[in-house]
């Protein structure tokens, strides 16, 4: 059963927190659609930018977007130009034809991921990027496992599926180091899946990283920006 259930979904409220921090009965469908648009724009605008997670906070008259990334400079850019462009793109997509006075203010916070090797999302995107550059799949998987275990992770598992190396028949290549207890709810697992788009087709990449046992929900993330990005607020 552990192989068929998203590890994050099975642990929500136990040792994993939600990525959308808001509640609404009247505008639930509208807010949910807006969250999808926000995540799509951020992922498309910053492909392979080392983004681990996008958290969305809503309050009266304000939407706060916390972007966790290992490459802050790629998103902020010089003098906060990247933040301004992202805010303009979000306002155009979320509130077309609505005057600034009648729409919520959008606040963007960029937070640094100190150990990107322990983030399944970043590891999966790095492997996908190497596959797109036609680097050997086995080499990419082996290097990812070695770097993650060097950061004292308890275990890592990687699975790559598709037309590897341009083969006519799709196959899977996987590697596992350490332990990955998917059935234990106390296990703190980082999981992500992404795609590598090659000339032979789409190749799927899945990564599981075991960070140890935990039975507490992580504290709510602070949305304060680091000193480097205060100019963009």
N, C-alpha and C positions, 0 to 999 in steps of 0.2 A: 504493500500500500504506500510505503514511503516514496517509492519511485514514481508514483502517479499523481501526487499531490504537491502543489507548490509549497516549499518549506516555509516561506514567509506567511502565506495564507493560513496554514495550519497553526501558526504560533502567534497570530495577532491577538493582542490583549494578554499574552502570557509573557513572552520576552521580546516581542517585536511590537513596534508602534506603527500607527497609521501614517501615511505620507500626506494625507489631507486632513488638516485640523480645523474643521468647521462643522456646524450642524444647522440644518434648515428643513423645515417641513413644507413651507410654501414654495420655495425656489430650488428645491433639491435637484430636479432634472436640469434646470438651467445652469446651476453651479457645477454639476457633474460634467456637463458638456463643455463648459469653460475650462475646467481642469484638464480635460483631454486635449483641448486646443493649446493650452499653455505648455503641456508636456511635449506635444508634437512640435511646436515651434522651437522650443529649446533644444530638442534632440536633433532637429533638422539643421538648425543654425550652427550648432557646435558639435558636428560629427567628429568622433574620435578626439574629443577635448577632455577626456578623463572625467566625465561627469558620473558621479556615483548615485546621487539621488536628487530629486526635485521635490521639496516640501512646499505645501501651499497653506497659508494661514489667512483666514478671513475675519474681519471685524467690521463694524459699521463704517462704511465709507472708505474702506481700504482693503487691498489685497496684497499680502506680503508673500513673495516667492523666494525661498531659500534654496540656492543652488550649491550643492556639495561637489567640489571638483578638486582634482589634483593639479590643475593648471590654471591658477587664478588669472595670470596675465593674459591668457588666450581669450578669456571672457571679458575682462575689464578693459584691457588695452590702454593706450596712453590717454591720460586725463579723463578716463571713464567714458570714452567714446563708445565702447562696446555695450555698456549698460544703457546708454541713451538710445542706441539703435535697437536694442532688444525691447526696451520699454515702448518705443514708438511702434514696433511691429506687433507687440501684444495689444496695445490700445486700438490699433487699426483692425485687428482680427476679432477682438472681443466686443468692442463697442463701435461698430460702424455707424456713422451718421449721428452719433450722440455727442452733445457738447461736453467739454471738460467739466462744467459745473454739475452736470447731471450723472456723471459716471464715477465709480470708485477710483481712488488714487491707487496706482500700482507702485509698489516699493519692491526693489530687487536687492537681495542680500546674497553675497558670494562668500562661501565658507570653504576653508581649505581642508582637504582630506590628507592627514599626516602620513598614513600608511596605505598608499594605493594598492600595494601588493596583497592586502587583506580585504580588498573590496572585489567581490565577484563580478560586479558590473564593469569595473575598470579592467580587470584581468581578461574578461571575455571580449571586450572591445579591442584590447591590445592584440589578442590572438586573431580576431577577425581582421584587423588591419594588416597583420603580417601575412595572412592568407591572401588578402587582396593584392599584396605586393609580391605574390607568388613565392613566398618563403615556404620551406618544407613544413608540412603540418606536424609531423613528429617532432621536429626541432622546436617549433613554436610551443607545442604542448609541454615538452620537456623543460624548456627554459622558464615557462610560466610556473610550473610546479616547483622548480628549484628556487625561484625568487620568493614564492609564497612561503615555502617551508623555512627559508632563511630568516623570515620575520616571525618565526616561532608559532606558526599556525599548527593546529592539531592535525589537520589533514586537508587535502584538496583532491577534487575529482573533476576531470575535464572530459567532455565528450563532443566530438566534431562529426557531423553527419552531412553527406551530400556527395557530389561528384568530385571527390578528392583527386587532385592532380589531373583533372580533365578526363577521368575514367568514364566509360559509357554507362557502367552500372554503379549506382550510388552505394556507398558503404559507410561504416562508422569507424572512427578511430578514437579510442578512449585511453585514459591513464588515471590512476589513482595512487596517492601517496598518503600514508597515515590512515586514520579512521574517519568515516563519515556516517555517524549514527542518525540516519534520517527518521527513524521511528521514535527516537527519544525526544519528547517535547522540551526537555530541559536543555537540549543541545542548541547552542547559539550558532545558527548556520547563515551564511551569506550566499544567496543564490541569484543567478541572473542568466538570461539567455539573449542572444543577439544573432545577427545575420551578417555574413560576409558576402557581398555581391561581386561575383566574378564573371568572366566571359563564358564560363561553362554553366552558370546558374547560381542559385542561392545556396550557400552552405551554412547550416545552423551550428551555433556554438553554445554549449551549456557548461556552466561552472558552478560547482559547490565548494564552499570553503568552511571548514569546521573551526570555530574560534574558541571552543570550550563550552562549559556548562553554565547556564544562567537561568534563573527563575524570576527575574525582575524586569519590568518594562523599563527601557532606557528613559532617562529624563528628557523632557521636551527640549528640543534644540533652541538655543538662543538665536534670534534672527538679527542680532547686531552684526554689522559688517566689520571686517578688520580695518585697521587704520589706512591701509592702502586703498580701500574702495570708498572711503567716506566722501570723497569729492563727487562721486557719481550719484549720491542720494539727492 
